[in-house]
Amino acid sequence: MARIFITGSSDGIGQAAAKLLSEQGHSVVLHARNADRAASAHKAVPKAETVLVGDLSSIAETKKLAEEANKLSPFDTVIHNAGIGYGGTSSQEITKDKISAVFAVNTLAPYILTCLMERPKSRLLYMSSDSHYGGDESLKNATQSHSYGNSKLHDVMLANAFARRWGNEIQVVSMHPGWVRTKMGGSMAPGGSDKPAKALAEWAVGKGPLASLKSGAFFTTSGEESAHPGAGKVEKQEELLGICREVSGVGVGVGESG
């Protein structure tokens, strides 16, 4: 049985995958933004091991979340699933750290958690979107951008950057789950969360064709796809890591090799 940590698992695809995994007997650690959402998440996934709380729009809370997650390590799989955008009230906010909330949650938080958490034993995933194809690879004003597409491009860049570092030891990938009916996707989305949740759950425990893809792969529920060309540029990946390091004060941790 595997141990899996999933950020943003108080609803949507993250919660659906967590429920599948826990019902299969795997140990799943959930994550929620606040205590109220944590309580509802544990009610929805009663077989989960526990729920960690942390507001990913806050650099300090994200660092604290990494500390709490490390107390439960090691994990076999870590899934950076949390995200905001598409016109929500928080999608146009500037945080107390003076950065865009979209950048803070979608880009900076997975960077900080990757750097500060103990590396998972087998698999690491950054949830992206086909919206990343419209992202700006220039990284101009990245920390102030409210663009969901930009942040999802950043997620593929992060996956590629850490795949270069750790890809010979663990599988590091990014995923587009599809346009599905969730709080993020909205009620007009054509698909439900069942298909991506099943694919994510299978991948998380090393089953199915997605689990055999090479590190650095970007995939959908149907298999590997070509990502935005900018995501593969090493110099842009490193520039993004530098931006994240400067804003957060957190550098890439043990395991960096290039």
N, C-alpha and C positions, 0 to 999 in steps of 0.2 A: 504494500500500500504506500502511496505517495503523500508527501506533505506539500501543500500548495498555499501560497499567499496571493490574494487577488485584491488590488486596490479598486476602489469604486464599486464594491460589491453589495451595496445596500439596495440596488435596484438594477433593472436592465439586464444586459447580456452577462455582466459580471456575476450578478446574483443567480441567474439561470444556470450558468456553468457551475457555480459553487454548489447549488442544490443537487445537480446531477452527480458531481464528484463526491459530495458527502453521503449521498444515498448509496453510492457504490462502495462505501466504506473507507474512502480516502480522508485524510485529515486536512481540513480546509480552514484557514484563517481568513476571516473577512475583514474589510475595512470600511469605515463610514466617516462622514465629515464631522458629526457631532454625536452626543450621547443619545439623543432621541432617535436619530437614524440608525444608530447601532442597535438599539433595542428592537426596532422594527425589523432590522436585517436578521437578527438572531431568531426572531419569531418566525420569519419567513424561511430560514434555513436552520432549523432546530438542531440538526446533527453537526453543525459547524463546531470546530474546536473552540473558537472564541472570536471576538470582534475587536479589532484595534481602532482607536479613534484618533483622527488628526485632520485638520483643515489644510488641504494641500495648497491653498492660496497663500498660506503663511510659511515663510522660510523656517522660522523657529519651530512651528508645529510639525513641519515635514521632517526636520532633523530629529525631533523627539519621537516621531513615528518610527524612524529608522532604528532608534535605540530600543524601542519597545519590540519591534520585529526581531531584532537581534537576540533578545532574551528568549525567543521561541525558536531560533535557528537550531539546526540547519533546515532549509527548505529544499525540496527537490526542484520545485518550479516557482518562479515569481512572474506574475502577470501584471504589468503596468496598464491597467484598464481605465482608470479614472479619467474623466474628461469633461469639459464644459464648452459651450459655444452655441452657435446657431440661434442667436437672438435672445437667449436667456437673460435675466436681469443682471447676472454676474458677468456676462460676456463683454460688457463695455466698461467694467470697473478697473480702476487703478488701485492696487492693494496698498496696505500700510508700508510695504517694502518698496513702494514707488515703481512697481512694474505692472504690466497688464495682467489681469487675473487669468486670462486665457493662456498667456505665456507661463505664468506661475504654475497653474494646475497641469496643463498639457505637456509642457516642455521641461520646466525647471524641476518640478517635483519628481518625475521619473529619473532625471539626472541625479538629483541629490540622493534619492533612495538607492540607486544603483551604486553610487560611490560609497555610501555609508553602511549599507547592509552587507552582511556576509554574502558572498557570491553563492547563488543556488548551485546545487550539485549537478543538475542536468539541463535545465531549460530556463530561458529568460525571454519574455515577449513584451513588445511595446505595441499597444493598440493604436493603429493609424486609421486611415480612411481613404477612399478614392478622392476625397477633397484635397489630398496632399498634391495631386497632379497640378492644382492651381496655385500651389504655394510658391513663395518668392525665395529662391535659393541665395539671393544676395545677402540675406540676413540683415539688411539695413533696418535700423530701429527695431530689431527683433524683440527687445524687452518691452517695448511700448505697443507692439502690434496686437490688435484685437482679432486678427484674422485666424479663423479656425483652420483654414487650409495651410497657412504658414506653420501653425503649431503641429499639424499632423505630418507635414514634411519634416519638421524637426524630429519627430518620433522615429521616422525611418532613418534619418541621419544618425540618431543616437544608437539605434539598433546596429547600423553598419559600423559605427565607430567602436562599439563594444564587441561586435563580432570579430573585428580585426584583432582586438586584444585577447579575447577569450574563446574565440570560435573553435580552436583546436581542443578545447577542454569541455565546453558546454555548447548547446545549440542556442544561438541568439538570433531572434527573428522579429519581424513586424507583420501586422495583419490588418487587412480591411475586412470587417465582419459583414459588410453589406448594409444597405439602407433598410433598417428594420424599425418596427413600431416600438419605440422606447421613449423615455423622456427626452433623450437627445434627438432621436430620429423623427419624433412627431407622429401624430395619428394618421397622417397621409402616406406614410411609408408603405411600400408594397409587401414587405416581408415581415414575418414574426421573428422572435428571438430564438426559437427552437433550433433552427439549423446552425447558426453560428455558435450557440451555446454548446451544442453537441460536438461540433468540430473543435472548439476550444478545449472542452473537457477531454476529448480523446487525445489531442496534442499534449495536454498538460501531464498526462501519465505515460507518454511515449508510445501511444497507439495510433494507428492509421498512417496514411501516406504523408501527412504534413509533418509528422515527427521525424521523418527520414530526410527532410530537406536540409541542405547545407546552411550553416550559419550565414547570416546576411540576407537570407531569402525574405522577400515580401510576398505574402500569399493571401488569397481569399479562401472561402470554404471549398472552392473547387480545385485549388492548387496554386502553384507559384505563378506570379505575374511580374511583368517588368515594372519597376518603380520609376518615379520621377528621375531623370538623368542626374539632376543636381545632388540627389541623395547619395550617389556613388562617388562623389568627388571628395577625396581624402582631405584636401585643404579646407573644404567647407565644413566637413565633419569636425575637424580640429578647431576651426574658427568658432563653431557652435559650442564645443566643449569649453573653449576659452571664455566665451561670453557667460556661460553658466557658472564657470569657476569664479569669474570676477564678481558676479552678482551675489552668489551664495557664500563665497568663502570656502567652498568645498572642492577639493581636487579629486581626481580619479584615484581610487585606493589601491590596495594590494591586488596584484594580478595584471597591472598595466605592463605591456611588453613592447609597445610601439606607438 
